[in-house]
């Protein structure tokens, strides 16, 4: 459905490009500083804990060293709390759809609302990542 002739502005692809793409580019990231997203988000989102973690990253940011696909990154990502729960869910679901998991996991506005309600600092999100990685190895 078109809203003021601009339905594309609410697509996950458009929201990703205008909010995340400046650093993560087309999803491949930047060597050493910005981890890739494509081909990883769907695998992380395949569990309820993974969905909660992804929503927490978007709502709270992320700070500190992480490994993605076996490569070390010194990540500094700001929180994206200005996004609505629906827009944040659209972005995460779009990224999930870019992987190989079929059907792609869906992250809902309720998942994002839960993360928004449980504010943690960016370093706290890194701790969530470590905990998640112990039970479900992260790509």
Rosetta constraint file for C-alpha pairs under 8 A:
AtomPair CA 1 CA 7 HARMONIC 6.39 0.50
AtomPair CA 2 CA 6 HARMONIC 5.73 0.50
AtomPair CA 2 CA 7 HARMONIC 4.62 0.50
AtomPair CA 3 CA 7 HARMONIC 5.68 0.50
AtomPair CA 7 CA 11 HARMONIC 7.18 0.50
AtomPair CA 8 CA 14 HARMONIC 6.58 0.50
AtomPair CA 9 CA 14 HARMONIC 5.74 0.50
AtomPair CA 9 CA 15 HARMONIC 6.85 0.50
AtomPair CA 10 CA 14 HARMONIC 6.64 0.50
AtomPair CA 10 CA 15 HARMONIC 6.36 0.50
AtomPair CA 10 CA 87 HARMONIC 7.22 0.50
AtomPair CA 11 CA 15 HARMONIC 6.16 0.50
AtomPair CA 11 CA 90 HARMONIC 6.96 0.50
AtomPair CA 12 CA 16 HARMONIC 5.90 0.50
AtomPair CA 12 CA 87 HARMONIC 7.43 0.50
AtomPair CA 12 CA 90 HARMONIC 4.63 0.50
AtomPair CA 12 CA 91 HARMONIC 4.59 0.50
AtomPair CA 12 CA 92 HARMONIC 7.69 0.50
AtomPair CA 12 CA 93 HARMONIC 7.20 0.50
AtomPair CA 12 CA 94 HARMONIC 5.03 0.50
AtomPair CA 12 CA 95 HARMONIC 7.97 0.50
AtomPair CA 13 CA 17 HARMONIC 6.20 0.50
AtomPair CA 13 CA 91 HARMONIC 6.96 0.50
AtomPair CA 13 CA 94 HARMONIC 6.24 0.50
AtomPair CA 14 CA 18 HARMONIC 6.20 0.50
AtomPair CA 15 CA 19 HARMONIC 6.00 0.50
AtomPair CA 15 CA 20 HARMONIC 7.86 0.50
AtomPair CA 15 CA 87 HARMONIC 7.09 0.50
AtomPair CA 15 CA 90 HARMONIC 7.62 0.50
AtomPair CA 15 CA 91 HARMONIC 6.12 0.50
AtomPair CA 16 CA 20 HARMONIC 5.11 0.50
AtomPair CA 16 CA 21 HARMONIC 5.93 0.50
AtomPair CA 16 CA 91 HARMONIC 5.38 0.50
AtomPair CA 16 CA 94 HARMONIC 7.86 0.50
AtomPair CA 17 CA 21 HARMONIC 4.34 0.50
AtomPair CA 17 CA 22 HARMONIC 7.07 0.50
AtomPair CA 17 CA 25 HARMONIC 7.67 0.50
AtomPair CA 17 CA 26 HARMONIC 7.78 0.50
AtomPair CA 18 CA 22 HARMONIC 7.23 0.50
AtomPair CA 20 CA 24 HARMONIC 5.95 0.50
AtomPair CA 20 CA 25 HARMONIC 7.40 0.50
AtomPair CA 21 CA 25 HARMONIC 4.23 0.50
AtomPair CA 21 CA 26 HARMONIC 6.16 0.50
AtomPair CA 21 CA 27 HARMONIC 7.22 0.50
AtomPair CA 23 CA 29 HARMONIC 6.70 0.50
AtomPair CA 23 CA 30 HARMONIC 7.49 0.50
AtomPair CA 23 CA 34 HARMONIC 6.78 0.50
AtomPair CA 24 CA 28 HARMONIC 6.25 0.50
AtomPair CA 24 CA 29 HARMONIC 4.14 0.50
AtomPair CA 24 CA 30 HARMONIC 6.78 0.50
AtomPair CA 24 CA 34 HARMONIC 6.30 0.50
AtomPair CA 24 CA 35 HARMONIC 7.23 0.50
AtomPair CA 24 CA 36 HARMONIC 6.65 0.50
AtomPair CA 24 CA 37 HARMONIC 7.35 0.50
AtomPair CA 25 CA 29 HARMONIC 5.86 0.50
AtomPair CA 25 CA 30 HARMONIC 7.93 0.50
AtomPair CA 27 CA 36 HARMONIC 5.55 0.50
AtomPair CA 27 CA 37 HARMONIC 4.98 0.50
AtomPair CA 27 CA 38 HARMONIC 4.94 0.50
AtomPair CA 28 CA 35 HARMONIC 7.24 0.50
AtomPair CA 28 CA 36 HARMONIC 4.29 0.50
AtomPair CA 28 CA 37 HARMONIC 6.23 0.50
AtomPair CA 28 CA 38 HARMONIC 6.30 0.50
AtomPair CA 29 CA 33 HARMONIC 7.92 0.50
AtomPair CA 29 CA 34 HARMONIC 4.90 0.50
AtomPair CA 29 CA 35 HARMONIC 4.92 0.50
AtomPair CA 29 CA 36 HARMONIC 4.23 0.50
AtomPair CA 29 CA 37 HARMONIC 6.97 0.50
AtomPair CA 30 CA 34 HARMONIC 4.73 0.50
AtomPair CA 30 CA 35 HARMONIC 6.40 0.50
AtomPair CA 30 CA 36 HARMONIC 7.28 0.50
AtomPair CA 31 CA 35 HARMONIC 7.21 0.50
AtomPair CA 31 CA 73 HARMONIC 7.69 0.50
AtomPair CA 32 CA 71 HARMONIC 7.90 0.50
AtomPair CA 32 CA 72 HARMONIC 6.59 0.50
AtomPair CA 32 CA 73 HARMONIC 4.83 0.50
AtomPair CA 32 CA 74 HARMONIC 6.64 0.50
AtomPair CA 33 CA 73 HARMONIC 5.13 0.50
AtomPair CA 33 CA 74 HARMONIC 5.32 0.50
AtomPair CA 33 CA 75 HARMONIC 5.75 0.50
AtomPair CA 34 CA 73 HARMONIC 6.51 0.50
AtomPair CA 34 CA 74 HARMONIC 7.54 0.50
AtomPair CA 34 CA 75 HARMONIC 6.08 0.50
AtomPair CA 35 CA 68 HARMONIC 6.19 0.50
AtomPair CA 35 CA 73 HARMONIC 6.37 0.50
AtomPair CA 35 CA 75 HARMONIC 7.53 0.50
AtomPair CA 36 CA 40 HARMONIC 7.62 0.50
AtomPair CA 36 CA 68 HARMONIC 7.22 0.50
AtomPair CA 37 CA 41 HARMONIC 5.92 0.50
AtomPair CA 37 CA 95 HARMONIC 7.11 0.50
AtomPair CA 38 CA 95 HARMONIC 6.47 0.50
AtomPair CA 38 CA 96 HARMONIC 7.78 0.50
AtomPair CA 38 CA 98 HARMONIC 5.83 0.50
AtomPair CA 38 CA 99 HARMONIC 6.02 0.50
AtomPair CA 39 CA 43 HARMONIC 7.37 0.50
AtomPair CA 39 CA 96 HARMONIC 7.80 0.50
AtomPair CA 39 CA 98 HARMONIC 6.36 0.50
AtomPair CA 39 CA 99 HARMONIC 4.13 0.50
AtomPair CA 39 CA 100 HARMONIC 6.58 0.50
AtomPair CA 40 CA 44 HARMONIC 6.31 0.50
AtomPair CA 40 CA 96 HARMONIC 7.78 0.50
AtomPair CA 40 CA 99 HARMONIC 6.67 0.50
AtomPair CA 40 CA 139 HARMONIC 5.87 0.50
AtomPair CA 41 CA 45 HARMONIC 5.95 0.50
AtomPair CA 41 CA 54 HARMONIC 7.97 0.50
AtomPair CA 41 CA 92 HARMONIC 7.67 0.50
AtomPair CA 41 CA 95 HARMONIC 6.13 0.50
AtomPair CA 41 CA 96 HARMONIC 5.05 0.50
AtomPair CA 41 CA 99 HARMONIC 7.09 0.50
AtomPair CA 42 CA 46 HARMONIC 6.24 0.50
AtomPair CA 42 CA 95 HARMONIC 7.17 0.50
AtomPair CA 42 CA 96 HARMONIC 4.06 0.50
AtomPair CA 42 CA 97 HARMONIC 6.73 0.50
AtomPair CA 42 CA 98 HARMONIC 7.49 0.50
AtomPair CA 42 CA 99 HARMONIC 5.51 0.50
AtomPair CA 42 CA 100 HARMONIC 7.37 0.50
AtomPair CA 42 CA 101 HARMONIC 6.09 0.50
AtomPair CA 42 CA 104 HARMONIC 6.19 0.50
AtomPair CA 42 CA 105 HARMONIC 6.08 0.50
AtomPair CA 43 CA 96 HARMONIC 7.83 0.50
AtomPair CA 43 CA 99 HARMONIC 7.66 0.50
AtomPair CA 43 CA 101 HARMONIC 6.92 0.50
AtomPair CA 43 CA 138 HARMONIC 7.90 0.50
AtomPair CA 43 CA 139 HARMONIC 7.33 0.50
AtomPair CA 44 CA 50 HARMONIC 4.98 0.50
AtomPair CA 44 CA 51 HARMONIC 7.04 0.50
AtomPair CA 44 CA 54 HARMONIC 7.74 0.50
AtomPair CA 44 CA 138 HARMONIC 6.43 0.50
AtomPair CA 44 CA 139 HARMONIC 7.36 0.50
AtomPair CA 45 CA 49 HARMONIC 7.80 0.50
AtomPair CA 45 CA 50 HARMONIC 4.72 0.50
AtomPair CA 45 CA 51 HARMONIC 4.62 0.50
AtomPair CA 45 CA 54 HARMONIC 7.27 0.50
AtomPair CA 45 CA 96 HARMONIC 7.18 0.50
AtomPair CA 45 CA 105 HARMONIC 5.94 0.50
AtomPair CA 45 CA 106 HARMONIC 7.71 0.50
AtomPair CA 45 CA 107 HARMONIC 7.52 0.50
AtomPair CA 46 CA 50 HARMONIC 6.56 0.50
AtomPair CA 46 CA 51 HARMONIC 7.31 0.50
AtomPair CA 46 CA 105 HARMONIC 5.90 0.50
AtomPair CA 47 CA 51 HARMONIC 6.37 0.50
AtomPair CA 48 CA 52 HARMONIC 6.30 0.50
AtomPair CA 49 CA 53 HARMONIC 6.16 0.50
AtomPair CA 49 CA 132 HARMONIC 7.10 0.50
AtomPair CA 50 CA 54 HARMONIC 6.19 0.50
AtomPair CA 50 CA 132 HARMONIC 7.23 0.50
AtomPair CA 51 CA 55 HARMONIC 6.22 0.50
AtomPair CA 51 CA 107 HARMONIC 6.34 0.50
AtomPair CA 51 CA 111 HARMONIC 7.10 0.50
AtomPair CA 52 CA 56 HARMONIC 6.08 0.50
AtomPair CA 52 CA 111 HARMONIC 6.36 0.50
AtomPair CA 52 CA 112 HARMONIC 7.67 0.50
AtomPair CA 52 CA 114 HARMONIC 7.93 0.50
AtomPair CA 52 CA 115 HARMONIC 6.63 0.50
AtomPair CA 53 CA 57 HARMONIC 6.21 0.50
AtomPair CA 53 CA 125 HARMONIC 7.57 0.50
AtomPair CA 53 CA 128 HARMONIC 6.80 0.50
AtomPair CA 53 CA 129 HARMONIC 6.96 0.50
AtomPair CA 53 CA 132 HARMONIC 7.87 0.50
AtomPair CA 54 CA 58 HARMONIC 6.45 0.50
AtomPair CA 54 CA 92 HARMONIC 7.59 0.50
AtomPair CA 55 CA 59 HARMONIC 6.17 0.50
AtomPair CA 55 CA 88 HARMONIC 7.84 0.50
AtomPair CA 55 CA 89 HARMONIC 7.88 0.50
AtomPair CA 55 CA 92 HARMONIC 7.81 0.50
AtomPair CA 55 CA 111 HARMONIC 6.58 0.50
AtomPair CA 55 CA 112 HARMONIC 5.12 0.50
AtomPair CA 55 CA 115 HARMONIC 5.74 0.50
AtomPair CA 56 CA 60 HARMONIC 5.67 0.50
AtomPair CA 56 CA 61 HARMONIC 7.49 0.50
AtomPair CA 56 CA 112 HARMONIC 7.47 0.50
AtomPair CA 56 CA 115 HARMONIC 5.01 0.50
AtomPair CA 56 CA 116 HARMONIC 7.25 0.50
AtomPair CA 56 CA 125 HARMONIC 6.70 0.50
AtomPair CA 57 CA 61 HARMONIC 4.94 0.50
AtomPair CA 57 CA 62 HARMONIC 5.93 0.50
AtomPair CA 57 CA 79 HARMONIC 7.34 0.50
AtomPair CA 57 CA 122 HARMONIC 7.73 0.50
AtomPair CA 57 CA 125 HARMONIC 6.29 0.50
AtomPair CA 58 CA 79 HARMONIC 5.86 0.50
AtomPair CA 58 CA 80 HARMONIC 5.56 0.50
AtomPair CA 58 CA 81 HARMONIC 7.48 0.50
AtomPair CA 58 CA 88 HARMONIC 7.32 0.50
AtomPair CA 59 CA 79 HARMONIC 5.14 0.50
AtomPair CA 59 CA 80 HARMONIC 5.23 0.50
AtomPair CA 59 CA 81 HARMONIC 5.05 0.50
AtomPair CA 59 CA 112 HARMONIC 7.54 0.50
AtomPair CA 59 CA 115 HARMONIC 6.60 0.50
AtomPair CA 59 CA 116 HARMONIC 5.85 0.50
AtomPair CA 59 CA 119 HARMONIC 7.82 0.50
AtomPair CA 60 CA 78 HARMONIC 7.15 0.50
AtomPair CA 60 CA 79 HARMONIC 4.44 0.50
AtomPair CA 60 CA 80 HARMONIC 6.99 0.50
AtomPair CA 60 CA 81 HARMONIC 7.25 0.50
AtomPair CA 60 CA 116 HARMONIC 7.86 0.50
AtomPair CA 60 CA 119 HARMONIC 6.64 0.50
AtomPair CA 60 CA 120 HARMONIC 6.30 0.50
AtomPair CA 60 CA 121 HARMONIC 6.13 0.50
AtomPair CA 60 CA 122 HARMONIC 5.63 0.50
AtomPair CA 60 CA 125 HARMONIC 7.15 0.50
AtomPair CA 61 CA 76 HARMONIC 7.56 0.50
AtomPair CA 61 CA 77 HARMONIC 4.96 0.50
AtomPair CA 61 CA 78 HARMONIC 4.48 0.50
AtomPair CA 61 CA 79 HARMONIC 3.92 0.50
AtomPair CA 61 CA 80 HARMONIC 7.07 0.50
AtomPair CA 61 CA 121 HARMONIC 7.51 0.50
AtomPair CA 61 CA 122 HARMONIC 4.94 0.50
AtomPair CA 61 CA 125 HARMONIC 7.28 0.50
AtomPair CA 62 CA 75 HARMONIC 6.74 0.50
AtomPair CA 62 CA 76 HARMONIC 5.75 0.50
AtomPair CA 62 CA 77 HARMONIC 4.97 0.50
AtomPair CA 62 CA 78 HARMONIC 6.72 0.50
AtomPair CA 62 CA 79 HARMONIC 7.61 0.50
AtomPair CA 62 CA 121 HARMONIC 7.95 0.50
AtomPair CA 62 CA 122 HARMONIC 4.28 0.50
AtomPair CA 62 CA 123 HARMONIC 6.23 0.50
AtomPair CA 62 CA 125 HARMONIC 5.85 0.50
AtomPair CA 62 CA 126 HARMONIC 6.21 0.50
AtomPair CA 63 CA 74 HARMONIC 7.79 0.50
AtomPair CA 63 CA 75 HARMONIC 5.55 0.50
AtomPair CA 63 CA 76 HARMONIC 4.63 0.50
AtomPair CA 63 CA 77 HARMONIC 6.37 0.50
AtomPair CA 63 CA 122 HARMONIC 5.11 0.50
AtomPair CA 63 CA 123 HARMONIC 5.18 0.50
AtomPair CA 63 CA 125 HARMONIC 7.70 0.50
AtomPair CA 63 CA 126 HARMONIC 6.54 0.50
AtomPair CA 64 CA 74 HARMONIC 5.64 0.50
AtomPair CA 64 CA 75 HARMONIC 5.38 0.50
AtomPair CA 64 CA 76 HARMONIC 6.53 0.50
AtomPair CA 64 CA 123 HARMONIC 6.70 0.50
AtomPair CA 64 CA 126 HARMONIC 6.81 0.50
AtomPair CA 65 CA 72 HARMONIC 6.88 0.50
AtomPair CA 65 CA 73 HARMONIC 5.57 0.50
AtomPair CA 65 CA 74 HARMONIC 4.36 0.50
AtomPair CA 65 CA 75 HARMONIC 5.79 0.50
AtomPair CA 66 CA 72 HARMONIC 5.83 0.50
AtomPair CA 66 CA 73 HARMONIC 5.37 0.50
AtomPair CA 66 CA 74 HARMONIC 6.46 0.50
AtomPair CA 66 CA 75 HARMONIC 6.77 0.50
AtomPair CA 66 CA 126 HARMONIC 7.78 0.50
AtomPair CA 67 CA 71 HARMONIC 5.19 0.50
AtomPair CA 67 CA 72 HARMONIC 4.45 0.50
AtomPair CA 67 CA 73 HARMONIC 5.98 0.50
AtomPair CA 68 CA 72 HARMONIC 6.60 0.50
AtomPair CA 68 CA 73 HARMONIC 7.42 0.50
AtomPair CA 68 CA 138 HARMONIC 7.52 0.50
AtomPair CA 68 CA 139 HARMONIC 5.65 0.50
AtomPair CA 69 CA 139 HARMONIC 5.03 0.50
AtomPair CA 70 CA 139 HARMONIC 7.45 0.50
AtomPair CA 78 CA 122 HARMONIC 7.92 0.50
AtomPair CA 79 CA 122 HARMONIC 7.86 0.50
AtomPair CA 81 CA 116 HARMONIC 7.45 0.50
AtomPair CA 83 CA 87 HARMONIC 5.95 0.50
AtomPair CA 83 CA 88 HARMONIC 5.89 0.50
AtomPair CA 84 CA 88 HARMONIC 6.15 0.50
AtomPair CA 85 CA 89 HARMONIC 6.11 0.50
AtomPair CA 85 CA 109 HARMONIC 4.80 0.50
AtomPair CA 85 CA 110 HARMONIC 7.35 0.50
AtomPair CA 85 CA 112 HARMONIC 5.42 0.50
AtomPair CA 85 CA 113 HARMONIC 5.84 0.50
AtomPair CA 86 CA 90 HARMONIC 6.12 0.50
AtomPair CA 86 CA 108 HARMONIC 7.33 0.50
AtomPair CA 86 CA 109 HARMONIC 4.79 0.50
AtomPair CA 86 CA 112 HARMONIC 7.90 0.50
AtomPair CA 87 CA 91 HARMONIC 6.34 0.50
AtomPair CA 87 CA 109 HARMONIC 7.94 0.50
AtomPair CA 88 CA 92 HARMONIC 6.34 0.50
AtomPair CA 88 CA 109 HARMONIC 7.34 0.50
AtomPair CA 88 CA 112 HARMONIC 6.89 0.50
AtomPair CA 89 CA 93 HARMONIC 5.95 0.50
AtomPair CA 89 CA 107 HARMONIC 5.42 0.50
AtomPair CA 89 CA 108 HARMONIC 5.25 0.50
AtomPair CA 89 CA 109 HARMONIC 5.24 0.50
AtomPair CA 89 CA 111 HARMONIC 7.73 0.50
AtomPair CA 89 CA 112 HARMONIC 6.44 0.50
AtomPair CA 90 CA 94 HARMONIC 5.95 0.50
AtomPair CA 90 CA 107 HARMONIC 7.65 0.50
AtomPair CA 90 CA 108 HARMONIC 7.90 0.50
AtomPair CA 91 CA 95 HARMONIC 6.25 0.50
AtomPair CA 92 CA 96 HARMONIC 6.12 0.50
AtomPair CA 92 CA 106 HARMONIC 7.84 0.50
AtomPair CA 92 CA 107 HARMONIC 6.23 0.50
AtomPair CA 93 CA 97 HARMONIC 6.17 0.50
AtomPair CA 93 CA 104 HARMONIC 7.86 0.50
AtomPair CA 93 CA 105 HARMONIC 7.02 0.50
AtomPair CA 93 CA 106 HARMONIC 5.15 0.50
AtomPair CA 93 CA 107 HARMONIC 5.40 0.50
AtomPair CA 93 CA 108 HARMONIC 7.93 0.50
AtomPair CA 94 CA 98 HARMONIC 6.68 0.50
AtomPair CA 95 CA 99 HARMONIC 7.37 0.50
AtomPair CA 96 CA 104 HARMONIC 5.82 0.50
AtomPair CA 96 CA 105 HARMONIC 6.19 0.50
AtomPair CA 96 CA 106 HARMONIC 7.18 0.50
AtomPair CA 97 CA 101 HARMONIC 7.73 0.50
AtomPair CA 97 CA 104 HARMONIC 5.14 0.50
AtomPair CA 97 CA 105 HARMONIC 7.44 0.50
AtomPair CA 99 CA 104 HARMONIC 7.39 0.50
AtomPair CA 100 CA 104 HARMONIC 7.63 0.50
AtomPair CA 101 CA 105 HARMONIC 7.56 0.50
AtomPair CA 107 CA 111 HARMONIC 6.35 0.50
AtomPair CA 107 CA 112 HARMONIC 7.75 0.50
AtomPair CA 108 CA 112 HARMONIC 6.62 0.50
AtomPair CA 109 CA 113 HARMONIC 6.07 0.50
AtomPair CA 110 CA 114 HARMONIC 6.16 0.50
AtomPair CA 111 CA 115 HARMONIC 6.51 0.50
AtomPair CA 112 CA 116 HARMONIC 6.10 0.50
AtomPair CA 113 CA 117 HARMONIC 6.16 0.50
AtomPair CA 114 CA 118 HARMONIC 6.50 0.50
AtomPair CA 115 CA 119 HARMONIC 6.85 0.50
AtomPair CA 120 CA 124 HARMONIC 5.56 0.50
AtomPair CA 120 CA 125 HARMONIC 6.69 0.50
AtomPair CA 121 CA 125 HARMONIC 6.55 0.50
AtomPair CA 122 CA 126 HARMONIC 6.68 0.50
AtomPair CA 123 CA 127 HARMONIC 6.53 0.50
AtomPair CA 124 CA 128 HARMONIC 6.35 0.50
AtomPair CA 125 CA 129 HARMONIC 6.23 0.50
AtomPair CA 126 CA 130 HARMONIC 6.38 0.50
AtomPair CA 127 CA 131 HARMONIC 6.27 0.50
AtomPair CA 128 CA 132 HARMONIC 6.06 0.50
AtomPair CA 129 CA 133 HARMONIC 5.95 0.50
AtomPair CA 130 CA 134 HARMONIC 6.41 0.50
AtomPair CA 131 CA 135 HARMONIC 7.02 0.50
AtomPair CA 132 CA 136 HARMONIC 5.80 0.50
AtomPair CA 132 CA 137 HARMONIC 7.37 0.50
AtomPair CA 132 CA 138 HARMONIC 7.68 0.50
AtomPair CA 133 CA 137 HARMONIC 4.48 0.50
AtomPair CA 133 CA 138 HARMONIC 5.33 0.50
